[in-house]
Amino acid sequence: MTSLDLHRAYSIEGVITLVDSVNDKSTYDNHEEVIKQPALADIIILSKTDLAEKSAIKSIIDRSK
């Protein structure tokens, strides 16, 4: 299959990004993609919210607005 074949068969209807609530701060400080991916996402899912501090989750939400 070529890229053109894939383009004909599929279309992107939206982008979903998964953000790790526990490791977000260290990842955010070290990887440029952490800024770009949520900015382009239609939906952002926060993982590990049961393990993260409430302040860390709030920081992620505020930054994503």
MOLIN-V510691 format. One record per helix or strand of 3 or more residues. SS is the DSSP state (2 for helix, 1 for strand). FROM is the first residue (numbers start at 1). TO is the last residue. If there is no record, write none. Layout:
BEGIN
ss from to
SS FROM TO
SS FROM TO
END
This chain:
BEGIN
ss from to
2 3 9
1 16 20
2 24 30
2 33 40
1 43 47
2 54 64
END
